[in-house]
Amino acid sequence: MELDLESLQKLASQTGAYARVEADFFEGAIVFMDVKGQIIQENFDRSIEIIEGE
């Protein structure tokens, strides 16, 4: 199965949205890299911590 760039971006966006829903439900956190290259932890209460980066 091949995905074009637009489909891949949409899939990544939907995956991130689903991760936030799960984090809310289980009172957990998601970890991701932002556009600046920083590793960010976003907690279920929407507080944000920079794990690594500037």
C-alpha distance matrix in Angstrom:
0.0 3.8 6.7 10.1 13.1 14.6 11.7 11.7 15.5 15.7 13.7 16.0 18.9 18.3 18.0 21.3 23.0 22.2 23.6 26.7 27.2 27.1 29.4 31.8 31.8 32.4 34.5 32.4 30.9 27.8 27.6 25.7 26.3 27.7 27.7 30.8 29.3 31.3 30.2 31.1 31.8 32.0 33.9 33.8 37.0 35.3 37.4 35.8 36.5 35.6 34.8 34.5 35.2 37.9
3.8 0.0 3.8 6.7 9.8 11.7 9.6 9.5 13.2 14.0 12.7 14.8 17.6 17.7 17.8 20.6 22.5 22.3 23.6 26.5 27.4 27.6 29.6 32.0 32.4 33.1 34.9 32.6 30.8 27.4 26.9 24.6 24.7 25.8 25.3 28.5 27.2 29.5 28.8 29.9 30.9 31.2 33.5 33.6 36.6 34.5 36.6 34.7 35.4 34.2 33.7 33.1 33.4 35.9
6.7 3.8 0.0 3.8 6.5 8.0 5.9 6.0 9.6 10.4 9.6 11.7 14.3 14.7 15.2 17.8 19.5 19.8 21.3 23.8 24.9 25.4 27.3 29.5 30.3 31.2 32.7 30.5 28.5 25.1 24.7 22.2 22.2 22.9 22.4 25.7 24.7 27.1 26.5 27.3 28.5 28.5 30.9 31.0 33.8 31.5 33.7 31.8 32.8 31.7 31.5 31.0 31.1 33.5
10.1 6.7 3.8 0.0 3.8 5.6 5.4 6.3 8.8 10.1 10.7 12.4 14.4 15.6 16.6 18.6 20.2 21.2 22.7 24.8 26.1 27.1 28.7 30.7 31.8 32.9 34.1 32.0 29.7 26.1 25.5 22.6 22.2 22.3 21.2 24.6 24.1 26.7 26.6 27.5 29.0 28.9 31.6 31.9 34.4 31.8 33.8 31.9 32.9 31.7 31.8 31.1 30.8 32.7
13.1 9.8 6.5 3.8 0.0 3.8 5.5 5.1 6.2 8.6 9.8 10.5 12.3 14.3 15.3 16.6 18.5 20.0 21.1 22.9 24.6 25.8 27.0 29.0 30.5 31.5 32.3 30.1 27.5 23.9 23.0 19.9 19.1 18.9 17.5 20.9 20.7 23.3 23.5 24.4 26.2 26.2 29.1 29.7 31.9 29.1 31.0 28.8 29.9 28.5 28.8 28.0 27.5 29.2
14.6 11.7 8.0 5.6 3.8 0.0 3.8 5.4 5.2 6.2 8.7 10.0 10.7 12.4 14.3 15.5 16.7 18.4 20.1 21.5 22.9 24.6 25.9 27.5 29.0 30.5 31.3 29.4 26.9 23.5 23.2 20.2 19.8 19.2 18.0 21.6 21.8 24.1 24.3 24.6 26.1 25.5 28.3 28.4 30.5 27.7 30.0 28.2 29.7 28.7 29.4 29.0 28.4 30.0
11.7 9.6 5.9 5.4 5.5 3.8 0.0 3.8 5.5 5.1 6.1 8.6 9.9 10.5 12.2 14.3 15.3 16.4 18.3 20.2 21.2 22.5 24.3 26.0 27.1 28.5 29.7 27.9 25.8 22.5 22.5 20.0 20.2 20.1 19.6 23.3 23.0 25.0 24.6 24.7 25.8 25.2 27.6 27.5 29.9 27.5 29.9 28.3 29.9 29.1 29.5 29.4 29.4 31.3
11.7 9.5 6.0 6.3 5.1 5.4 3.8 0.0 3.8 5.4 5.1 6.2 8.6 9.9 10.5 12.4 14.3 15.3 16.5 18.6 20.1 21.1 22.5 24.6 25.8 26.8 27.9 25.7 23.4 19.9 19.5 16.9 17.0 17.4 17.0 20.6 19.9 21.9 21.3 21.8 23.0 22.8 25.4 25.7 28.2 25.8 27.9 26.0 27.2 26.2 26.4 26.1 26.2 28.3
15.5 13.2 9.6 8.8 6.2 5.2 5.5 3.8 0.0 3.8 5.4 5.1 6.2 8.7 9.9 10.7 12.4 14.3 15.4 16.9 18.7 20.1 21.2 23.0 24.7 25.9 26.5 24.4 21.9 18.4 18.0 15.1 15.0 14.7 14.2 17.9 17.8 19.7 19.4 19.6 21.0 20.5 23.3 23.6 25.9 23.1 25.2 23.4 24.8 23.9 24.5 24.3 24.1 25.9
15.7 14.0 10.4 10.1 8.6 6.2 5.1 5.4 3.8 0.0 3.8 5.5 5.1 6.2 8.6 9.9 10.6 12.3 14.3 15.6 16.7 18.5 20.0 21.4 22.8 24.5 25.3 23.7 21.6 18.4 18.8 16.5 17.1 16.8 16.8 20.6 20.5 21.9 21.4 20.9 21.8 20.7 23.0 22.8 25.0 22.6 25.1 23.8 25.7 25.3 26.1 26.4 26.4 28.2
13.7 12.7 9.6 10.7 9.8 8.7 6.1 5.1 5.4 3.8 0.0 3.8 5.4 5.1 6.1 8.7 9.9 10.5 12.3 14.4 15.4 16.5 18.3 20.1 21.1 22.4 23.7 21.9 20.0 16.8 17.3 15.4 16.6 17.1 17.7 21.3 20.6 21.8 20.6 20.3 20.8 20.0 22.0 21.8 24.5 22.4 24.9 23.6 25.2 24.9 25.1 25.6 26.2 28.4
16.0 14.8 11.7 12.4 10.5 10.0 8.6 6.2 5.1 5.5 3.8 0.0 3.8 5.5 5.1 6.3 8.7 9.9 10.5 12.6 14.5 15.4 16.5 18.6 20.1 21.0 21.8 19.7 17.3 13.9 13.9 11.7 12.7 13.4 14.2 17.7 16.9 18.0 16.8 16.6 17.3 16.9 19.3 19.5 22.1 19.8 22.0 20.3 21.7 21.2 21.4 21.8 22.4 24.6
18.9 17.6 14.3 14.4 12.3 10.7 9.9 8.6 6.2 5.1 5.4 3.8 0.0 3.8 5.4 5.2 6.3 8.7 9.9 10.9 12.7 14.5 15.4 16.9 18.8 20.2 20.7 19.0 16.7 13.6 14.2 12.1 13.3 13.1 14.0 17.6 17.5 18.2 17.2 16.3 16.9 15.6 18.0 17.8 20.1 17.6 20.1 18.9 20.8 20.8 21.6 22.3 22.7 24.5
18.3 17.7 14.7 15.6 14.3 12.4 10.5 9.9 8.7 6.2 5.1 5.5 3.8 0.0 3.8 5.4 5.1 6.1 8.6 10.0 10.7 12.4 14.2 15.5 16.7 18.4 19.5 18.2 16.6 13.9 15.3 14.1 16.0 16.2 17.6 21.1 20.7 21.1 19.6 18.4 18.2 16.6 18.2 17.4 20.0 18.1 21.0 20.3 22.4 22.9 23.5 24.7 25.4 27.4
18.0 17.8 15.2 16.6 15.3 14.3 12.2 10.5 9.9 8.6 6.1 5.1 5.4 3.8 0.0 3.8 5.5 5.1 6.2 8.8 10.0 10.6 12.3 14.4 15.4 16.4 17.6 15.8 14.2 11.3 12.6 11.7 14.1 15.2 17.1 20.3 19.2 19.4 17.4 16.4 16.0 15.0 16.5 16.1 19.1 17.5 20.0 19.0 20.7 21.0 21.1 22.4 23.6 25.9
21.3 20.6 17.8 18.6 16.6 15.5 14.3 12.4 10.7 9.9 8.7 6.3 5.2 5.4 3.8 0.0 3.8 5.4 5.0 6.4 8.8 9.9 10.5 12.5 14.4 15.4 15.8 13.9 11.7 8.7 10.0 9.1 11.6 12.2 14.5 17.5 16.7 16.5 14.6 13.2 12.8 11.5 13.4 13.3 16.0 14.0 16.4 15.4 17.2 17.7 18.2 19.6 20.7 22.8
23.0 22.5 19.5 20.2 18.5 16.7 15.3 14.3 12.4 10.6 9.9 8.7 6.3 5.1 5.5 3.8 0.0 3.8 5.4 5.2 6.5 8.8 9.9 10.8 12.7 14.5 15.0 14.0 12.5 10.4 12.6 12.2 14.7 14.9 17.0 20.1 19.8 19.3 17.5 15.5 14.6 12.4 13.6 12.5 14.9 13.3 16.4 16.1 18.6 19.7 20.6 22.4 23.4 25.2
22.2 22.3 19.8 21.2 20.0 18.4 16.4 15.3 14.3 12.3 10.5 9.9 8.7 6.1 5.1 5.4 3.8 0.0 3.8 5.4 5.1 6.3 8.6 9.9 10.7 12.4 13.8 12.8 12.1 10.4 13.1 13.5 16.5 17.4 19.8 22.7 21.9 21.3 19.0 17.0 15.6 13.7 14.1 12.7 15.7 14.8 17.9 17.9 20.0 21.3 21.6 23.7 25.2 27.4
23.6 23.6 21.3 22.7 21.1 20.1 18.3 16.5 15.4 14.3 12.3 10.5 9.9 8.6 6.2 5.0 5.4 3.8 0.0 3.8 5.4 5.1 6.1 8.6 9.9 10.5 11.5 9.7 8.6 6.7 9.6 10.6 14.0 15.3 18.3 20.8 19.6 18.5 15.9 13.9 12.2 10.6 11.1 10.3 13.7 12.9 15.4 15.1 16.9 18.1 18.2 20.3 22.2 24.6
26.7 26.5 23.8 24.8 22.9 21.5 20.2 18.6 16.9 15.6 14.4 12.6 10.9 10.0 8.8 6.4 5.2 5.4 3.8 0.0 3.8 5.4 5.0 6.2 8.6 10.0 9.9 8.9 7.8 6.8 10.1 11.3 14.6 15.1 18.1 20.5 19.9 18.4 16.0 13.3 11.4 8.8 8.9 7.5 10.5 9.5 12.5 12.9 15.3 17.1 17.8 20.3 22.0 23.9
27.2 27.4 24.9 26.1 24.6 22.9 21.2 20.1 18.7 16.7 15.4 14.5 12.7 10.7 10.0 8.8 6.5 5.1 5.4 3.8 0.0 3.8 5.5 5.2 6.3 8.7 9.7 9.9 10.1 10.0 13.6 14.9 18.3 18.9 21.7 24.2 23.6 22.2 19.8 17.1 14.8 12.1 11.4 8.8 11.6 11.7 15.0 16.0 18.6 20.7 21.3 24.0 25.7 27.6
27.1 27.6 25.4 27.1 25.8 24.6 22.5 21.1 20.1 18.5 16.5 15.4 14.5 12.4 10.6 9.9 8.8 6.3 5.1 5.4 3.8 0.0 3.8 5.4 5.0 6.1 8.0 7.7 8.7 9.1 12.7 14.7 18.4 19.7 22.8 25.1 23.9 22.4 19.4 17.0 14.4 12.3 11.1 8.9 12.4 13.1 15.8 16.6 18.5 20.6 20.6 23.3 25.6 27.8
29.4 29.6 27.3 28.7 27.0 25.9 24.3 22.5 21.2 20.0 18.3 16.5 15.4 14.2 12.3 10.5 9.9 8.6 6.1 5.0 5.5 3.8 0.0 3.8 5.5 5.3 5.4 4.5 5.2 6.6 10.4 13.0 16.6 17.9 21.3 23.1 22.0 20.0 17.0 14.2 11.2 9.1 7.4 5.5 9.2 10.0 12.3 13.2 15.0 17.4 17.5 20.5 22.8 25.0
31.8 32.0 29.5 30.7 29.0 27.5 26.0 24.6 23.0 21.4 20.1 18.6 16.9 15.5 14.4 12.5 10.8 9.9 8.6 6.2 5.2 5.4 3.8 0.0 3.8 5.6 5.0 6.6 8.0 9.8 13.5 15.9 19.3 20.0 23.3 25.1 24.5 22.4 19.7 16.5 13.5 10.6 8.3 4.9 7.7 9.2 12.1 14.0 16.4 19.3 19.9 23.1 25.2 26.9
31.8 32.4 30.3 31.8 30.5 29.0 27.1 25.8 24.7 22.8 21.1 20.1 18.8 16.7 15.4 14.4 12.7 10.7 9.9 8.6 6.3 5.0 5.5 3.8 0.0 3.8 5.6 7.8 10.2 12.1 15.9 18.4 22.1 23.1 26.4 28.4 27.5 25.4 22.5 19.6 16.4 13.9 11.5 8.2 10.9 13.0 15.6 17.5 19.7 22.4 22.6 25.9 28.2 30.2
32.4 33.1 31.2 32.9 31.5 30.5 28.5 26.8 25.9 24.5 22.4 21.0 20.2 18.4 16.4 15.4 14.5 12.4 10.5 10.0 8.7 6.1 5.3 5.6 3.8 0.0 3.8 5.3 8.7 11.2 14.7 17.7 21.5 23.0 26.5 28.1 26.8 24.5 21.3 18.6 15.2 13.4 10.7 8.3 11.3 13.5 15.4 17.0 18.5 21.2 20.9 24.2 26.9 29.1
34.5 34.9 32.7 34.1 32.3 31.3 29.7 27.9 26.5 25.3 23.7 21.8 20.7 19.5 17.6 15.8 15.0 13.8 11.5 9.9 9.7 8.0 5.4 5.0 5.6 3.8 0.0 3.8 7.0 10.3 13.7 16.8 20.4 21.6 25.2 26.5 25.4 22.8 19.7 16.7 13.1 11.0 7.7 5.3 7.9 10.6 12.0 14.0 15.6 18.7 18.7 22.2 24.8 26.7
32.4 32.6 30.5 32.0 30.1 29.4 27.9 25.7 24.4 23.7 21.9 19.7 19.0 18.2 15.8 13.9 14.0 12.8 9.7 8.9 9.9 7.7 4.5 6.6 7.8 5.3 3.8 0.0 3.8 7.1 10.2 13.6 17.2 18.9 22.6 23.7 22.3 19.7 16.4 13.7 10.1 8.9 6.2 5.6 9.0 10.4 11.4 12.4 13.4 16.0 15.6 19.0 21.8 24.0
30.9 30.8 28.5 29.7 27.5 26.9 25.8 23.4 21.9 21.6 20.0 17.3 16.7 16.6 14.2 11.7 12.5 12.1 8.6 7.8 10.1 8.7 5.2 8.0 10.2 8.7 7.0 3.8 0.0 3.8 6.7 10.1 13.5 15.1 18.9 19.9 18.5 16.0 12.8 10.0 6.5 5.5 4.2 5.6 8.8 8.8 9.5 9.5 10.4 12.7 12.4 15.7 18.3 20.5
27.8 27.4 25.1 26.1 23.9 23.5 22.5 19.9 18.4 18.4 16.8 13.9 13.6 13.9 11.3 8.7 10.4 10.4 6.7 6.8 10.0 9.1 6.6 9.8 12.1 11.2 10.3 7.1 3.8 0.0 3.8 6.6 10.3 12.1 15.8 17.2 15.7 13.6 10.5 8.2 5.7 5.4 6.6 8.1 11.2 10.0 11.0 9.9 10.7 11.9 11.7 14.3 16.6 19.0
27.6 26.9 24.7 25.5 23.0 23.2 22.5 19.5 18.0 18.8 17.3 13.9 14.2 15.3 12.6 10.0 12.6 13.1 9.6 10.1 13.6 12.7 10.4 13.5 15.9 14.7 13.7 10.2 6.7 3.8 0.0 3.8 7.2 9.7 13.4 14.3 12.4 10.3 6.9 5.5 4.4 6.4 8.7 11.3 13.8 12.0 12.0 9.8 9.5 9.6 8.8 10.9 13.2 16.0
25.7 24.6 22.2 22.6 19.9 20.2 20.0 16.9 15.1 16.5 15.4 11.7 12.1 14.1 11.7 9.1 12.2 13.5 10.6 11.3 14.9 14.7 13.0 15.9 18.4 17.7 16.8 13.6 10.1 6.6 3.8 0.0 3.8 6.4 9.9 11.3 9.4 8.2 5.7 5.4 6.7 8.3 11.5 13.8 16.1 13.6 13.8 11.0 10.9 10.0 9.7 10.6 12.0 14.7
26.3 24.7 22.2 22.2 19.1 19.8 20.2 17.0 15.0 17.1 16.6 12.7 13.3 16.0 14.1 11.6 14.7 16.5 14.0 14.6 18.3 18.4 16.6 19.3 22.1 21.5 20.4 17.2 13.5 10.3 7.2 3.8 0.0 3.8 6.8 7.8 5.7 5.4 4.5 6.0 8.9 10.8 14.3 17.0 18.7 15.8 15.6 12.3 11.8 9.7 9.8 9.3 9.6 12.2
27.7 25.8 22.9 22.3 18.9 19.2 20.1 17.4 14.7 16.8 17.1 13.4 13.1 16.2 15.2 12.2 14.9 17.4 15.3 15.1 18.9 19.7 17.9 20.0 23.1 23.0 21.6 18.9 15.1 12.1 9.7 6.4 3.8 0.0 3.8 5.4 5.4 5.5 6.6 6.9 10.2 11.2 15.0 17.5 18.6 15.2 15.1 11.8 12.0 10.0 11.3 10.8 10.0 11.4
27.7 25.3 22.4 21.2 17.5 18.0 19.6 17.0 14.2 16.8 17.7 14.2 14.0 17.6 17.1 14.5 17.0 19.8 18.3 18.1 21.7 22.8 21.3 23.3 26.4 26.5 25.2 22.6 18.9 15.8 13.4 9.9 6.8 3.8 0.0 3.8 5.5 7.4 9.7 10.6 14.0 14.8 18.6 21.0 21.9 18.3 18.3 15.0 15.2 12.9 14.4 13.2 11.4 12.2
30.8 28.5 25.7 24.6 20.9 21.6 23.3 20.6 17.9 20.6 21.3 17.7 17.6 21.1 20.3 17.5 20.1 22.7 20.8 20.5 24.2 25.1 23.1 25.1 28.4 28.1 26.5 23.7 19.9 17.2 14.3 11.3 7.8 5.4 3.8 0.0 3.8 5.6 9.0 10.4 14.2 15.7 19.4 22.2 22.8 19.3 18.5 14.9 14.4 11.5 13.0 11.0 8.5 8.7
29.3 27.2 24.7 24.1 20.7 21.8 23.0 19.9 17.8 20.5 20.6 16.9 17.5 20.7 19.2 16.7 19.8 21.9 19.6 19.9 23.6 23.9 22.0 24.5 27.5 26.8 25.4 22.3 18.5 15.7 12.4 9.4 5.7 5.4 5.5 3.8 0.0 3.8 6.5 9.2 12.9 15.1 18.7 21.7 22.8 19.6 18.7 15.0 13.9 10.7 11.1 8.8 7.0 8.8
31.3 29.5 27.1 26.7 23.3 24.1 25.0 21.9 19.7 21.9 21.8 18.0 18.2 21.1 19.4 16.5 19.3 21.3 18.5 18.4 22.2 22.4 20.0 22.4 25.4 24.5 22.8 19.7 16.0 13.6 10.3 8.2 5.4 5.5 7.4 5.6 3.8 0.0 3.8 6.1 9.8 12.3 15.8 19.0 20.0 16.9 15.6 11.8 10.2 6.9 7.5 5.7 4.5 6.8
30.2 28.8 26.5 26.6 23.5 24.3 24.6 21.3 19.4 21.4 20.6 16.8 17.2 19.6 17.4 14.6 17.5 19.0 15.9 16.0 19.8 19.4 17.0 19.7 22.5 21.3 19.7 16.4 12.8 10.5 6.9 5.7 4.5 6.6 9.7 9.0 6.5 3.8 0.0 3.8 6.9 10.0 13.2 16.5 17.9 15.3 14.1 10.5 8.7 6.0 5.4 5.1 6.5 9.5
31.1 29.9 27.3 27.5 24.4 24.6 24.7 21.8 19.6 20.9 20.3 16.6 16.3 18.4 16.4 13.2 15.5 17.0 13.9 13.3 17.1 17.0 14.2 16.5 19.6 18.6 16.7 13.7 10.0 8.2 5.5 5.4 6.0 6.9 10.6 10.4 9.2 6.1 3.8 0.0 3.8 6.4 9.7 13.0 14.2 11.5 10.3 6.8 5.8 4.7 5.6 7.3 8.7 10.8
31.8 30.9 28.5 29.0 26.2 26.1 25.8 23.0 21.0 21.8 20.8 17.3 16.9 18.2 16.0 12.8 14.6 15.6 12.2 11.4 14.8 14.4 11.2 13.5 16.4 15.2 13.1 10.1 6.5 5.7 4.4 6.7 8.9 10.2 14.0 14.2 12.9 9.8 6.9 3.8 0.0 3.8 6.3 9.8 11.3 9.4 8.3 5.7 5.2 6.3 6.6 9.6 11.8 14.0
32.0 31.2 28.5 28.9 26.2 25.5 25.2 22.8 20.5 20.7 20.0 16.9 15.6 16.6 15.0 11.5 12.4 13.7 10.6 8.8 12.1 12.3 9.1 10.6 13.9 13.4 11.0 8.9 5.5 5.4 6.4 8.3 10.8 11.2 14.8 15.7 15.1 12.3 10.0 6.4 3.8 0.0 3.8 6.8 8.1 5.8 5.9 4.6 6.5 8.8 10.1 13.1 14.8 16.3
33.9 33.5 30.9 31.6 29.1 28.3 27.6 25.4 23.3 23.0 22.0 19.3 18.0 18.2 16.5 13.4 13.6 14.1 11.1 8.9 11.4 11.1 7.4 8.3 11.5 10.7 7.7 6.2 4.2 6.6 8.7 11.5 14.3 15.0 18.6 19.4 18.7 15.8 13.2 9.7 6.3 3.8 0.0 3.8 5.4 5.2 5.4 6.4 8.2 11.3 12.2 15.6 17.8 19.3
33.8 33.6 31.0 31.9 29.7 28.4 27.5 25.7 23.6 22.8 21.8 19.5 17.8 17.4 16.1 13.3 12.5 12.7 10.3 7.5 8.8 8.9 5.5 4.9 8.2 8.3 5.3 5.6 5.6 8.1 11.3 13.8 17.0 17.5 21.0 22.2 21.7 19.0 16.5 13.0 9.8 6.8 3.8 0.0 3.8 5.3 7.4 9.5 11.9 15.0 16.0 19.3 21.4 22.8
37.0 36.6 33.8 34.4 31.9 30.5 29.9 28.2 25.9 25.0 24.5 22.1 20.1 20.0 19.1 16.0 14.9 15.7 13.7 10.5 11.6 12.4 9.2 7.7 10.9 11.3 7.9 9.0 8.8 11.2 13.8 16.1 18.7 18.6 21.9 22.8 22.8 20.0 17.9 14.2 11.3 8.1 5.4 3.8 0.0 3.9 5.6 8.9 11.7 15.2 16.9 20.2 21.9 22.8
35.3 34.5 31.5 31.8 29.1 27.7 27.5 25.8 23.1 22.6 22.4 19.8 17.6 18.1 17.5 14.0 13.3 14.8 12.9 9.5 11.7 13.1 10.0 9.2 13.0 13.5 10.6 10.4 8.8 10.0 12.0 13.6 15.8 15.2 18.3 19.3 19.6 16.9 15.3 11.5 9.4 5.8 5.2 5.3 3.9 0.0 3.8 6.3 9.8 12.9 15.0 18.0 19.2 19.9
37.4 36.6 33.7 33.8 31.0 30.0 29.9 27.9 25.2 25.1 24.9 22.0 20.1 21.0 20.0 16.4 16.4 17.9 15.4 12.5 15.0 15.8 12.3 12.1 15.6 15.4 12.0 11.4 9.5 11.0 12.0 13.8 15.6 15.1 18.3 18.5 18.7 15.6 14.1 10.3 8.3 5.9 5.4 7.4 5.6 3.8 0.0 3.8 6.9 10.3 12.6 15.8 17.0 17.5
35.8 34.7 31.8 31.9 28.8 28.2 28.3 26.0 23.4 23.8 23.6 20.3 18.9 20.3 19.0 15.4 16.1 17.9 15.1 12.9 16.0 16.6 13.2 14.0 17.5 17.0 14.0 12.4 9.5 9.9 9.8 11.0 12.3 11.8 15.0 14.9 15.0 11.8 10.5 6.8 5.7 4.6 6.4 9.5 8.9 6.3 3.8 0.0 3.8 6.7 9.4 12.2 13.3 13.9
36.5 35.4 32.8 32.9 29.9 29.7 29.9 27.2 24.8 25.7 25.2 21.7 20.8 22.4 20.7 17.2 18.6 20.0 16.9 15.3 18.6 18.5 15.0 16.4 19.7 18.5 15.6 13.4 10.4 10.7 9.5 10.9 11.8 12.0 15.2 14.4 13.9 10.2 8.7 5.8 5.2 6.5 8.2 11.9 11.7 9.8 6.9 3.8 0.0 3.8 6.0 9.1 10.7 11.6
35.6 34.2 31.7 31.7 28.5 28.7 29.1 26.2 23.9 25.3 24.9 21.2 20.8 22.9 21.0 17.7 19.7 21.3 18.1 17.1 20.7 20.6 17.4 19.3 22.4 21.2 18.7 16.0 12.7 11.9 9.6 10.0 9.7 10.0 12.9 11.5 10.7 6.9 6.0 4.7 6.3 8.8 11.3 15.0 15.2 12.9 10.3 6.7 3.8 0.0 3.8 5.7 6.9 8.1
34.8 33.7 31.5 31.8 28.8 29.4 29.5 26.4 24.5 26.1 25.1 21.4 21.6 23.5 21.1 18.2 20.6 21.6 18.2 17.8 21.3 20.6 17.5 19.9 22.6 20.9 18.7 15.6 12.4 11.7 8.8 9.7 9.8 11.3 14.4 13.0 11.1 7.5 5.4 5.6 6.6 10.1 12.2 16.0 16.9 15.0 12.6 9.4 6.0 3.8 0.0 3.8 6.9 9.5
34.5 33.1 31.0 31.1 28.0 29.0 29.4 26.1 24.3 26.4 25.6 21.8 22.3 24.7 22.4 19.6 22.4 23.7 20.3 20.3 24.0 23.3 20.5 23.1 25.9 24.2 22.2 19.0 15.7 14.3 10.9 10.6 9.3 10.8 13.2 11.0 8.8 5.7 5.1 7.3 9.6 13.1 15.6 19.3 20.2 18.0 15.8 12.2 9.1 5.7 3.8 0.0 3.8 7.1
35.2 33.4 31.1 30.8 27.5 28.4 29.4 26.2 24.1 26.4 26.2 22.4 22.7 25.4 23.6 20.7 23.4 25.2 22.2 22.0 25.7 25.6 22.8 25.2 28.2 26.9 24.8 21.8 18.3 16.6 13.2 12.0 9.6 10.0 11.4 8.5 7.0 4.5 6.5 8.7 11.8 14.8 17.8 21.4 21.9 19.2 17.0 13.3 10.7 6.9 6.9 3.8 0.0 3.8
37.9 35.9 33.5 32.7 29.2 30.0 31.3 28.3 25.9 28.2 28.4 24.6 24.5 27.4 25.9 22.8 25.2 27.4 24.6 23.9 27.6 27.8 25.0 26.9 30.2 29.1 26.7 24.0 20.5 19.0 16.0 14.7 12.2 11.4 12.2 8.7 8.8 6.8 9.5 10.8 14.0 16.3 19.3 22.8 22.8 19.9 17.5 13.9 11.6 8.1 9.5 7.1 3.8 0.0
